Amino acid sequence: MQMSIKMKGDVNRKDIDKWFRKITLGLYRDVIVGTPVDTGRARANWQLAIGSAPRGIVNALDPASGDSGRSASEVRKGSMKVGRKQAGTSVFIANNLAYIGRLEEGHSKQNSKWVDNALKRAEARIVALDSL
């Protein structure tokens, strides 16, 4: 999914870059934390990359619930990757496990549509910026 923002009036480039980073990292955090947990393999396989989509599978588990454990560490790593990147930079958030789509569609009773809901929250944040 690609999102673009058209701002009205005078907007500082630094503010746009800050919003870009905040929205990107919020989306990354939301998909990680929303991922249903059994062994933690699905949650541990979210990856953020700059410039091109991440490939491969992470051989790790994140059985912690909520915003702790490996997921918190991954969000911090994502924050370092996004760092001072400017709006317009291609950022990819991916989970390459074969069954991640089935989880999103409701295979787990814990949570479904968390990626779709995270995208809707990101879009709402963008729409809110448009009203500035």
N, C-alpha and C positions, 0 to 999 in steps of 0.2 A: 504494500500500500504506500502510496506517495501522498504527502500532504504539502500544500503550499499556503502561504499567508500573504494577504495584501493588506497593508496597514494604511489607515487613513491619517492624514495630517503629517506633522513632523514627528518622526520617530528616530531616536538615537540608534546608530548601528550597534553600539555596545549593548543596549537594551534588547535588541532583536537577537543578538548572539546569546545573551543570558537566557532569554525565553526559550530559544532553540535547545540549549543544554538542559534547562529545567524540564521541558516537555519530553525530551528524549529520555532522560534518566527516570522521570516519573513513569513513562511507559515501560521501560525496562524493569523497574522495580515491581510494577503492577503485574506483569506477566510472570515474573519469578514467584512472587508471593502468592499469586492466585493459583498456581499449578497444584493440582491434587498430589498428595504424598502417600505413597505406599512404602516403597524402598527409598525414595528420594532421587531415583535416577532421572526421572523426567524433569524435576526441578533443577537438578544439577547440570542439565544439558542446555540451558539457555545460554546463548553466547551473543556478545555484542562486538561488532567489528566496524572499522572505518574503511570505506573505499570499495570493499567487495564482501560478498556474503561469506560467513564462516562455513567451513566444511568440516566434516568429521563429527565424531561423537566423543563426549567427555567421559572418561572412565572414573567417575566419582559419584558419591551419593550425598544427598542433602535431606536427611530424614527430619530435621528440625521443622517445626511448624512456625508460621508467622514470619516475622522479619528478623530472623536470627540465623546463626550457623553459617553455612556456606553461602546462602542467598545474600546475606548482608555483605559478605566478603566480595561476592560477584558484583553487587551494585557499586561497591567502592572501586573495584577494578574498572567497571564501566565508566564511572565518573572520571577516573584517570585517563581512560582512552578518549573520552569526549573532551576532557580537559578544557582547552581554550579554542576548540574547533568553532568555526563560524557557521552561521546559518547558510544552508546551501551545500554543506558537506554531506556526502552520502553515508548514512549510518544504517547498519543492518542488524536486526535482532532476529535470531533464528534458533530453532531447536530441531536438530536433525534426526531425532529418534523416529523410527518408523511408525510408532503408535501415538505420537503426540496429537495428531488430528482426531483420532478416536477419543482421546481424553477430552479434547475441546468440545467434541460433539456429545459428551455426556456418558462415556463409558464408565467413569468413576461417579459414584453417588456424592462424593465430597464437593465437587464443583464442576460446572460446565460453562462454556462460553466465556471463560475468564479472559481470553485473548480478545475476543470481540468486545467485551465490556471495557477492557483496558484501552482499546482503540477509540471507543466512544468517549471515554473520559478525556483522552488526549485531544480528540476533536473538539470537545466542549471547552477545553482550556484554550485552544486556538481561536474558537469563536469568541470567547470572552476577551481575548487580546484584540480581536477585530473591532470591538466596541470602544477601545481606548482612543 
